[in-house]
Amino acid sequence: MRSMASFARGSSWRDLLLTVGPFVLLAGVLLFTAYRVLDPTPPKKVVLATGVAQGAYAAFGKRYAELLKGYGIDVELRTTQGTAENLALLHDPESGVDLAFVQGGLDETPVAADGNEALVSLGSLFYEPVWVFYREESARRLLKSDTLSALTQLSGWKLNIGAPGSGINNLMSHMLDANHLAAPAVTLLEQPAAVAVAALLAGESDALALTSAPESAAVQTLLRTPGIRLLDFAQSEAYSRRFAFMRPLVLPRGLVDLGADLPAQDIHLVAPLATLVARESTHPALIQLFVQSAQKIHGGAGWFQRKGDFPSPLNTERPLAKEAQRFYQNGIPVLQRHLPFGVANLIDRMWPVVVSILAMLLPFTRVLPPVYQLRIRRRVFRWYEQLREIEARSSTEPRQALLDQLDELESRVSRVSVPLSYTDELYALRSHIALVRTRLGDAAGAALTPPPARFPA
């Protein structure tokens, strides 16, 4: 009995599998195709173009690499001369660069002139003040004063404006033009930041311009070096109106060092905004991770911003990436607050497709119960054809041969197993076999019984 019950259960499961299997296979193929098309899993390696080796971009790049390493993503940091080179790398499809730090105001078009893919912004990250440091000795020698008060006074000076391709090089060219100051009135030196700082300290140049976050080593060093002073942009508001990408800032008195009262008075500065820019084709999950990392790295209070000011979707000059816009509107996705990033990202990106596939396949589920029912009932009904043939031949073939065939049919039917809900049909078949047997037996008995004797009247 156990073996028969086990066989029945196995047959039922086999029929269920054969019925539902094609449906499940179709759903699996659709899900696999959607997975391959959507590609919800981010690549394990990404290239981030930063800036000069000792600059703020490079320092921030290391922090991004450290954070994303926790998600299993390797961030390759590409050292460059600055914004201009970073933009060129982003526009070049062969460069391999996926994201880059970009200084505001240096690229007015989101699409390269040669038709390469567009760039999208992940938001503004921090202010990059324009720092113009100069030697007191140079001011006394050239101006007969300890203080430089405007860019127009740089006539006759040796001014280092950074290496070609750097953001400050392009920016200072515009600012000097606005002040009607150009070579040969001022001697322009174009050296990388580290070399330029050394040249200023050695007296090989009179002034140095650079753009960087205040955390950079060069800025921190020069702010504390005796004999080196910082230009106060008294016209900071005018610069911000002339150049829309600039913001006026104030370096408060004593902020650098309260004990030493550095600086000794408020200093006005102008600053473009540093942004994080990516190719439009960059994987959405990577953009989500970079924006979340930006909040951790740049979201605190600083010299020129309050906590929560950055990252910001404002003043980005380029359209925001969809994932970045989603982050600024809704914050970290709900699933990522409770699940590991990989699982949450997979669910977040696949659930709309899964729902669509289920909605598309839902009508097919109505066909499954009738198909399953038909498969089960077919086990019983297919024997009726043989039973009908045996009964039809009862008038032309020997009864005993037909009874033998009926015994064989009954033996086969006895091995048929169906779920309990269909046993009434199986027992009906057995009853019909018994009925045919009875009819054959009655017919055989009638043939063997002699007719009653007839007596003459």
C-alpha positions as CSV (number, residue, x, y, z in Angstrom):
1,M,0.0,0.0,0.0
2,R,2.8,2.3,0.8
3,S,4.5,1.8,-2.5
4,M,1.2,2.5,-4.3
5,A,0.6,5.6,-2.4
6,S,4.2,6.8,-3.0
7,F,3.7,6.0,-6.7
8,A,0.5,8.0,-6.7
9,R,2.1,11.0,-5.1
10,G,5.1,10.8,-7.5
11,S,2.8,10.6,-10.5
12,S,0.8,13.6,-9.3
13,W,3.9,15.6,-8.8
14,R,5.2,14.6,-12.2
15,D,2.0,15.8,-13.8
16,L,2.1,19.0,-11.8
17,L,5.7,19.6,-12.9
18,L,4.8,18.9,-16.6
19,T,1.9,21.3,-16.4
20,V,3.6,24.2,-14.5
21,G,7.1,23.6,-15.8
22,P,6.7,25.3,-19.2
23,F,5.1,28.3,-17.5
24,V,8.0,28.5,-14.9
25,L,10.5,28.1,-17.7
26,L,9.0,31.0,-19.7
27,A,9.0,33.2,-16.6
28,G,12.6,32.3,-16.0
29,V,13.7,33.1,-19.5
30,L,12.0,36.5,-19.3
31,L,13.6,37.3,-16.0
32,F,17.0,36.2,-17.2
33,T,16.6,38.3,-20.3
34,A,15.5,41.3,-18.2
35,Y,18.5,40.8,-15.9
36,R,20.9,40.8,-18.8
37,V,19.3,43.9,-20.3
38,L,19.0,45.9,-17.1
39,D,22.4,44.7,-15.8
40,P,21.5,45.6,-12.1
41,T,24.9,44.6,-10.7
42,P,27.4,47.4,-10.9
43,P,30.9,46.7,-12.4
44,K,33.6,45.9,-9.8
45,K,36.0,48.5,-11.1
46,V,35.6,52.2,-11.9
47,V,38.0,54.9,-12.9
48,L,37.9,58.3,-11.2
49,A,40.0,61.2,-12.6
50,T,41.1,63.4,-9.7
51,G,43.8,66.1,-10.1
52,V,47.4,66.8,-9.1
53,A,49.0,64.4,-6.7
54,Q,49.0,66.7,-3.7
55,G,45.7,68.5,-4.4
56,A,42.3,68.3,-2.7
57,Y,40.9,66.3,-5.6
58,A,43.4,63.6,-5.0
59,A,42.8,63.6,-1.3
60,F,39.1,63.3,-1.7
61,G,39.5,60.6,-4.4
62,K,41.3,58.4,-1.8
63,R,38.3,58.8,0.5
64,Y,35.9,57.7,-2.2
65,A,38.1,54.7,-3.0
66,E,38.1,53.7,0.6
67,L,34.3,53.9,1.0
68,L,33.5,52.1,-2.2
69,K,36.0,49.3,-1.3
70,G,33.5,48.4,1.4
71,Y,31.0,47.5,-1.3
72,G,33.5,45.4,-3.2
73,I,34.2,48.1,-5.9
74,D,37.8,49.0,-6.8
75,V,38.2,52.7,-7.6
76,E,41.2,53.4,-9.8
77,L,42.4,57.0,-9.2
78,R,43.7,58.7,-12.3
79,T,46.1,61.6,-11.5
80,T,45.6,64.6,-13.9
81,Q,46.5,68.3,-14.2
82,G,43.0,69.3,-13.3
83,T,39.6,70.1,-14.7
84,A,40.4,70.7,-18.3
85,E,42.2,67.4,-18.6
86,N,39.4,65.6,-16.6
87,L,36.8,66.9,-19.1
88,A,38.9,65.9,-22.0
89,L,39.1,62.4,-20.5
90,L,35.4,62.2,-19.9
91,H,34.6,63.2,-23.5
92,D,37.1,60.7,-24.9
93,P,35.4,57.3,-25.1
94,E,38.8,55.5,-25.2
95,S,40.1,57.0,-22.0
96,G,38.4,54.6,-19.7
97,V,37.5,57.3,-17.2
98,D,34.0,57.0,-15.8
99,L,33.8,59.9,-13.3
100,A,35.9,63.0,-12.6
101,F,36.1,66.0,-10.3
102,V,35.3,69.1,-12.4
103,Q,35.6,72.8,-11.4
104,G,32.6,74.9,-12.2
105,G,32.6,77.3,-15.2
106,L,35.1,75.5,-17.4
107,D,32.9,73.6,-19.7
108,E,29.7,75.3,-21.0
109,T,28.4,72.4,-23.1
110,P,27.3,69.0,-21.8
111,V,28.1,67.3,-25.1
112,A,31.4,67.3,-26.8
113,A,31.7,69.0,-30.1
114,D,32.6,65.7,-31.8
115,G,29.3,64.2,-30.8
116,N,30.5,62.0,-27.9
117,E,28.2,61.0,-25.2
118,A,26.7,63.6,-22.8
119,L,28.0,64.1,-19.3
120,V,25.8,64.2,-16.2
121,S,26.4,65.7,-12.8
122,L,26.2,64.0,-9.4
123,G,25.9,67.4,-7.7
124,S,28.0,70.2,-6.2
125,L,30.5,69.0,-3.6
126,F,32.4,71.9,-2.1
127,Y,33.6,75.4,-2.7
128,E,37.0,75.8,-4.4
129,P,38.2,79.3,-3.4
130,V,40.6,81.1,-5.7
131,W,43.7,81.5,-3.5
132,V,46.1,84.1,-4.6
133,F,49.2,84.0,-2.3
134,Y,52.0,86.5,-2.7
135,R,55.3,87.4,-1.1
136,E,55.3,90.4,1.3
137,E,58.8,91.1,0.0
138,S,57.5,91.3,-3.6
139,A,54.7,93.7,-2.5
140,R,57.2,96.0,-0.8
141,R,59.6,95.8,-3.7
142,L,57.0,96.3,-6.5
143,L,54.2,98.3,-4.8
144,K,56.1,99.9,-2.0
145,S,53.5,98.4,0.3
146,D,53.1,95.2,2.4
147,T,49.6,94.5,0.9
148,L,48.4,93.5,-2.5
149,S,44.7,94.7,-2.8
150,A,43.6,93.9,-6.3
151,L,44.6,91.8,-9.4
152,T,45.2,95.1,-11.3
153,Q,48.3,95.7,-9.1
154,L,50.0,92.5,-10.5
155,S,51.6,94.5,-13.4
156,G,55.3,93.7,-13.5
157,W,54.9,90.6,-11.2
158,K,55.8,87.0,-11.9
159,L,52.5,85.2,-11.4
160,N,52.2,81.4,-11.4
161,I,48.7,80.4,-12.8
162,G,49.2,76.6,-12.7
163,A,49.9,74.1,-15.4
164,P,48.1,74.1,-18.8
165,G,45.0,71.9,-18.4
166,S,44.4,72.9,-14.8
167,G,41.2,74.7,-13.7
168,I,43.1,77.6,-12.2
169,N,45.0,78.2,-15.5
170,N,41.7,78.7,-17.4
171,L,40.0,80.6,-14.6
172,M,42.9,83.1,-14.0
173,S,43.0,83.8,-17.7
174,H,39.4,85.0,-17.6
175,M,39.9,87.0,-14.4
176,L,43.0,88.7,-15.7
177,D,41.2,89.6,-18.9
178,A,38.4,91.1,-16.9
179,N,41.0,93.3,-15.2
180,H,42.6,94.2,-18.6
181,L,45.8,92.6,-17.5
182,A,47.7,90.3,-19.8
183,A,51.3,89.5,-20.9
184,P,53.7,91.2,-21.2
185,A,52.4,93.5,-18.4
186,V,52.5,90.4,-16.1
187,T,54.8,87.5,-16.5
188,L,52.7,84.3,-16.4
189,L,54.3,81.1,-15.2
190,E,52.6,77.8,-15.8
191,Q,53.8,75.2,-13.4
192,P,52.2,72.4,-11.5
193,A,50.9,73.2,-8.0
194,A,53.7,71.5,-6.1
195,V,56.4,73.1,-8.2
196,A,54.7,76.5,-8.1
197,V,54.5,76.4,-4.3
198,A,58.2,75.6,-4.1
199,A,59.0,78.4,-6.5
200,L,57.0,80.9,-4.4
201,L,58.7,79.9,-1.2
202,A,62.1,80.1,-2.9
203,G,61.4,83.6,-4.3
204,E,61.4,82.4,-7.9
205,S,57.9,83.9,-8.4
206,D,56.1,86.7,-6.7
207,A,52.6,85.3,-6.5
208,L,50.8,82.1,-7.0
209,A,47.1,81.4,-7.9
210,L,45.4,78.1,-7.2
211,T,41.9,76.8,-6.7
212,S,41.5,74.1,-4.0
213,A,39.5,73.2,-1.0
214,P,41.0,74.6,2.2
215,E,41.9,71.0,3.3
216,S,44.6,70.8,0.6
217,A,48.2,70.6,1.9
218,A,49.4,73.5,-0.3
219,V,46.7,75.9,1.1
220,Q,47.3,74.9,4.7
221,T,51.1,75.3,4.3
222,L,50.9,78.7,2.6
223,L,48.3,80.1,5.1
224,R,50.8,79.4,7.9
225,T,54.0,80.4,6.2
226,P,55.5,83.7,7.5
227,G,56.1,86.2,4.7
228,I,53.3,84.8,2.6
229,R,50.0,86.7,2.4
230,L,46.6,86.0,0.9
231,L,44.9,88.4,-1.5
232,D,41.7,89.9,-0.2
233,F,39.2,90.1,-3.1
234,A,37.5,93.3,-2.0
235,Q,35.5,93.0,-5.3
236,S,34.2,89.5,-4.6
237,E,30.6,90.5,-5.2
238,A,31.5,92.0,-8.5
239,Y,33.4,88.9,-9.6
240,S,30.3,86.7,-8.6
241,R,28.1,88.9,-10.8
242,R,30.5,88.9,-13.7
243,F,31.1,85.1,-13.6
244,A,27.9,83.3,-12.8
245,F,29.6,80.1,-11.7
246,M,31.5,82.0,-8.9
247,R,30.3,82.6,-5.3
248,P,31.5,85.3,-2.9
249,L,33.0,83.8,0.3
250,V,34.5,85.2,3.5
251,L,37.4,83.6,5.4
252,P,36.6,84.7,8.9
253,R,39.3,86.2,11.1
254,G,41.1,83.6,13.2
255,L,39.6,80.6,11.4
256,V,42.9,79.2,10.3
257,D,44.4,79.5,13.8
258,L,42.5,81.1,16.6
259,G,45.5,81.2,18.9
260,A,47.7,82.9,16.4
261,D,44.8,85.0,15.1
262,L,45.2,83.8,11.5
263,P,44.1,85.5,9.4
264,A,44.2,88.8,11.3
265,Q,41.0,90.1,9.6
266,D,38.2,88.8,7.4
267,I,39.3,88.0,3.9
268,H,37.0,88.1,1.0
269,L,37.4,85.3,-1.6
270,V,35.6,84.1,-4.7
271,A,35.0,80.5,-5.4
272,P,33.6,78.2,-8.2
273,L,32.0,75.0,-7.1
274,A,33.6,71.6,-7.5
275,T,31.3,69.0,-9.0
276,L,31.4,65.3,-9.6
277,V,30.7,64.5,-13.2
278,A,30.1,61.2,-14.9
279,R,29.5,59.7,-18.3
280,E,25.8,59.3,-19.0
281,S,26.4,55.6,-19.5
282,T,27.9,55.1,-16.0
283,H,26.1,52.3,-14.2
284,P,23.2,53.7,-12.1
285,A,24.2,51.7,-9.0
286,L,27.7,53.3,-9.2
287,I,26.2,56.7,-9.3
288,Q,24.0,55.9,-6.3
289,L,27.1,54.7,-4.4
290,F,29.1,57.8,-5.3
291,V,26.4,60.2,-4.3
292,Q,25.9,58.4,-1.0
293,S,29.7,58.6,-0.4
294,A,29.6,62.3,-1.3
295,Q,27.2,62.8,1.5
296,K,29.5,61.1,4.0
297,I,32.6,63.0,2.7
298,H,31.3,66.4,2.0
299,G,28.2,66.6,4.2
300,G,29.9,68.0,7.3
301,A,30.5,71.6,8.3
302,G,33.6,73.3,7.0
303,W,35.3,76.6,6.6
304,F,32.8,77.8,4.0
305,Q,29.7,75.6,4.5
306,R,27.4,74.5,7.2
307,K,26.5,70.9,7.9
308,G,24.2,69.6,5.2
309,D,25.0,72.2,2.6
310,F,26.8,69.7,0.4
311,P,26.4,67.7,-1.7
312,S,23.8,69.8,-3.5
313,P,21.9,69.5,-6.7
314,L,22.1,73.3,-7.2
315,N,24.6,75.1,-9.5
316,T,25.8,72.0,-11.3
317,E,25.9,73.4,-14.8
318,R,25.0,70.0,-16.2
319,P,21.8,67.9,-15.9
320,L,21.6,65.8,-12.8
321,A,21.9,62.0,-13.3
322,K,18.6,60.4,-12.6
323,E,20.0,58.4,-9.7
324,A,21.5,61.5,-8.2
325,Q,18.2,63.4,-8.5
326,R,16.4,60.4,-6.9
327,F,18.9,60.6,-4.0
328,Y,18.4,64.3,-3.4
329,Q,14.6,63.9,-3.5
330,N,14.2,60.8,-1.4
331,G,17.5,60.1,0.4
332,I,19.0,56.6,0.7
333,P,16.5,54.1,-0.8
334,V,14.4,52.4,1.9
335,L,15.7,48.9,1.1
336,Q,19.3,49.9,1.5
337,R,18.6,51.0,5.0
338,H,17.7,47.5,6.0
339,L,19.4,45.2,3.5
340,P,23.0,44.8,2.2
341,F,23.6,47.0,-0.8
342,G,23.9,44.2,-3.3
343,V,20.5,42.6,-2.3
344,A,18.7,46.0,-2.0
345,N,20.1,47.2,-5.4
346,L,19.0,44.0,-7.1
347,I,15.5,44.2,-5.7
348,D,15.2,47.9,-6.3
349,R,16.2,47.6,-10.0
350,M,14.4,44.3,-10.8
351,W,11.0,44.7,-9.0
352,P,9.4,46.8,-11.7
353,V,10.4,44.3,-14.3
354,V,9.3,41.4,-12.2
355,V,5.9,43.0,-11.6
356,S,5.5,43.6,-15.3
357,I,6.4,40.0,-16.2
358,L,4.0,38.7,-13.6
359,A,1.2,40.9,-15.0
360,M,1.9,39.7,-18.5
361,L,1.9,36.0,-17.4
362,L,-1.0,36.2,-15.1
363,P,-3.6,35.4,-17.8
364,F,-1.7,32.2,-18.5
365,T,-2.2,31.0,-15.0
366,R,-5.9,30.5,-15.7
367,V,-5.0,27.8,-18.2
368,L,-2.9,25.8,-15.8
369,P,-5.7,24.2,-13.6
370,P,-7.7,22.9,-16.7
371,V,-4.5,21.6,-18.2
372,Y,-3.6,19.8,-15.0
373,Q,-7.1,18.4,-14.7
374,L,-7.0,17.2,-18.3
375,R,-3.7,15.4,-17.7
376,I,-5.0,13.6,-14.6
377,R,-8.3,12.6,-16.2
378,R,-6.5,11.4,-19.3
379,R,-5.0,8.6,-17.3
380,V,-8.5,7.2,-16.8
381,F,-10.3,8.2,-20.0
382,R,-7.7,6.7,-22.3
383,W,-8.8,3.1,-21.2
384,Y,-12.4,3.7,-22.3
385,E,-11.4,3.3,-26.0
386,Q,-10.2,-0.2,-25.4
387,L,-13.2,-1.0,-23.2
388,R,-15.5,0.1,-26.0
389,E,-13.7,-1.9,-28.6
390,I,-14.0,-5.1,-26.5
391,E,-17.7,-4.5,-26.0
392,A,-18.2,-3.8,-29.7
393,R,-16.5,-7.1,-30.7
394,S,-18.7,-9.1,-28.4
395,S,-21.0,-10.2,-31.3
396,T,-18.2,-11.3,-33.6
397,E,-15.4,-12.8,-31.5
398,P,-15.2,-15.6,-29.0
399,R,-16.4,-14.5,-25.6
400,Q,-13.5,-16.2,-23.8
401,A,-10.9,-14.3,-25.7
402,L,-12.7,-11.0,-25.0
403,L,-12.9,-11.9,-21.3
404,D,-9.1,-12.5,-21.3
405,Q,-8.6,-9.1,-22.9
406,L,-10.9,-7.6,-20.3
407,D,-8.9,-9.2,-17.5
408,E,-5.6,-7.7,-18.9
409,L,-7.3,-4.3,-19.2
410,E,-8.5,-4.5,-15.6
411,S,-5.0,-5.5,-14.5
412,R,-3.6,-2.4,-16.1
413,V,-6.3,-0.1,-14.7
414,S,-5.5,-1.4,-11.2
415,R,-2.0,0.1,-11.5
416,V,-3.4,3.5,-12.5
417,S,-3.0,6.1,-9.7
418,V,-4.7,9.5,-9.5
419,P,-5.0,12.1,-6.8
420,L,-7.8,11.5,-4.2
421,S,-10.0,14.2,-5.8
422,Y,-10.1,12.2,-9.0
423,T,-10.7,8.6,-7.6
424,D,-14.4,8.8,-8.4
425,E,-13.6,8.7,-12.1
426,L,-11.2,5.8,-11.6
427,Y,-13.8,3.8,-9.7
428,A,-16.3,4.6,-12.4
429,L,-14.0,3.1,-14.9
430,R,-13.6,-0.1,-12.8
431,S,-17.4,-0.3,-12.5
432,H,-17.8,0.0,-16.3
433,I,-15.2,-2.8,-16.7
434,A,-17.3,-4.9,-14.3
435,L,-20.4,-4.0,-16.3
436,V,-18.9,-5.1,-19.6
437,R,-17.7,-8.3,-17.9
438,T,-21.2,-9.0,-16.7
439,R,-22.6,-8.5,-20.1
440,L,-20.1,-10.8,-21.7
441,G,-20.7,-13.4,-19.1
442,D,-24.5,-13.2,-19.5
443,A,-24.1,-13.5,-23.3
444,A,-21.8,-16.5,-23.0
445,G,-24.2,-18.2,-20.6
446,A,-27.1,-17.7,-22.9
447,A,-25.1,-19.3,-25.8
448,L,-24.4,-22.4,-23.8
449,T,-27.9,-23.0,-22.5
450,P,-29.9,-25.2,-24.9
451,P,-33.2,-23.8,-26.0
452,P,-36.3,-25.3,-24.3
453,A,-37.8,-28.4,-25.8
454,R,-40.9,-27.9,-27.8
455,F,-43.7,-30.5,-27.7
456,P,-46.1,-31.0,-30.5
457,A,-49.4,-29.6,-29.9
